[in-house]
Amino acid sequence: MMVKKRYAGAVVLIAGLSALVAAACTQDGSKGALPAAANPGFALFYMDEGASAKLAYGAPNSDDVGLMMECAKGSHMVDVSDVARGGAAPTLTLASQGRSASLAATPSSGDGAALLTARTRSDIPPMQAFRRSGRIDVAYAGSKYAITASPTERAGVERFFAACDRA
């Protein structure tokens, strides 16, 4: 299965479900945007995997990953994966700087948590806004969280998109 192969490398999504379910609630327990400290220690990590590139949001040196973006270098196509939550229709919404896209996604399961994966182009407005700003909002099944790259992580975001856009 493609998802198993993709995550068999440096980053494997095993504990991400519990982290995202816990993080999908605000301080008062209601669903909504994640509080800033919901995922202490989570960061964005760029990985050059030869013919492909990955950008993962998770805990360093662990399998605890919340969001994964992967592309074949030069393809302009990005697979966006998140932990599948709830029984809602599989739509993953990405937003950045007032630009948003709702992406049809495919649920899959394998070792570890069930995943939701959508394929999109690297040049759609919310992806390009993420590339410029380092911030992206992710929504699925009534929960929403934001990822904001630190100045150091923004270099990894740029390297990811540069790899996706040119061979």
C-alpha positions in Angstrom: 0.0 0.0 0.0 1.4 3.4 -1.0 0.6 5.0 2.4 2.5 2.3 4.3 5.5 2.7 2.0 5.5 6.5 2.4 5.5 6.4 6.1 7.9 3.5 6.5 10.9 5.9 6.2 12.1 8.5 8.6 8.6 9.6 9.9 5.9 7.0 10.7 2.5 8.1 11.9 1.7 6.0 15.0 0.9 8.2 17.9 -0.4 11.2 16.0 -4.1 10.3 16.5 -4.0 10.7 20.2 -2.0 14.0 19.9 -4.5 15.4 17.4 -7.6 14.3 19.2 -6.3 15.8 22.4 -5.2 18.9 20.6 -8.5 19.3 18.6 -10.2 20.9 21.6 -9.7 24.3 23.0 -8.9 24.9 26.6 -12.5 24.7 27.6 -13.0 21.4 25.7 -15.0 22.8 22.8 -14.0 21.9 19.2 -12.2 24.7 17.4 -8.8 26.2 16.8 -6.0 24.7 18.8 -4.6 26.8 21.6 -1.0 27.9 21.0 0.4 25.4 23.6 -1.7 22.4 22.4 1.3 20.7 20.8 4.4 21.8 22.8 7.4 20.5 21.1 5.8 20.1 17.7 7.7 21.7 14.8 8.0 21.6 11.0 10.7 19.3 9.7 11.9 19.2 6.1 13.2 15.9 4.8 15.0 15.3 1.4 14.4 11.7 0.5 16.2 11.6 -2.8 13.4 11.6 -5.5 10.9 13.0 -3.0 10.6 15.7 -0.4 8.6 15.7 2.8 7.5 18.4 5.2 6.2 17.0 8.5 4.6 18.7 11.5 5.3 16.7 14.6 7.6 16.0 17.5 11.3 15.8 16.8 12.9 12.3 16.5 9.5 10.5 16.9 6.6 9.0 15.1 4.3 11.6 16.6 3.2 13.5 13.4 0.1 15.6 12.9 0.4 16.7 9.3 2.6 15.4 6.4 3.2 16.9 3.0 5.0 14.9 0.4 5.9 15.4 -3.2 7.9 13.8 -6.0 10.6 16.4 -6.8 9.6 18.6 -9.8 6.0 17.2 -9.9 4.1 20.3 -8.6 1.8 17.7 -6.9 1.6 17.4 -3.1 0.1 14.6 -1.0 -1.3 16.1 2.2 -1.9 13.6 5.0 -3.5 14.0 8.4 -4.9 11.7 11.0 -8.5 10.6 10.2 -10.9 11.7 12.9 -14.6 11.1 13.2 -17.0 9.8 10.5 -17.3 13.0 8.6 -17.0 13.2 4.8 -13.3 13.0 3.9 -12.5 16.6 3.1 -9.3 18.3 4.3 -9.4 22.1 4.3 -6.2 24.1 4.1 -6.2 27.9 4.6 -3.5 30.6 4.7 -3.6 34.4 4.4 -7.3 34.4 3.5 -7.0 31.7 0.8 -8.5 28.3 1.3 -9.1 25.1 -0.5 -11.2 22.1 0.4 -9.6 19.0 -0.8 -11.3 15.6 -1.4 -9.4 13.1 0.6 -9.1 9.3 0.8 -9.2 7.6 4.1 -6.8 4.7 4.6 -5.6 2.5 7.4 -2.5 0.5 8.0 0.0 0.2 10.8 -0.8 2.8 13.4 -3.5 5.5 13.0 -5.9 5.8 10.1 -4.9 8.5 7.6 -6.7 10.9 5.4 -4.7 11.8 2.3 -5.5 14.5 -0.4 -3.6 15.3 -3.5 -3.2 18.9 -4.7 -1.0 21.1 -6.7 1.8 23.0 -4.9 0.7 26.2 -6.6 -2.8 26.5 -5.4 -3.4 29.7 -3.5 -3.4 28.4 0.1 -0.2 26.4 -0.5 1.6 29.4 -2.0 0.4 31.6 0.8 1.8 29.0 3.3 5.0 29.1 1.3 5.2 32.9 1.7 3.9 33.3 5.3 4.9 30.1 7.0 1.4 29.7 8.4 -1.3 27.3 7.5 -4.7 26.3 9.1 -5.8 22.7 8.8 -9.5 21.7 9.3 -11.1 18.3 9.2 -14.2 16.8 10.9 -15.1 19.8 13.0 -11.6 20.4 14.4 -9.1 23.0 13.3 -5.5 23.7 14.1 -2.9 26.2 12.9 0.8 25.6 12.1 3.1 28.6 12.2 6.7 28.0 11.2 9.5 29.6 13.2 12.0 31.6 11.2 14.3 28.5 11.1 11.4 26.3 10.0 10.4 28.7 7.2 13.7 27.8 5.4 12.5 24.2 5.4 9.1 25.2 4.1 10.8 27.0 1.2 13.1 24.1 0.5 10.0 21.8 0.4 8.2 23.9 -2.2 11.3 24.5 -4.2 11.9 20.8 -4.4 8.3 20.1 -5.4 8.4 22.8 -8.1 11.7 21.8 -9.8 13.4 18.5 -10.4 
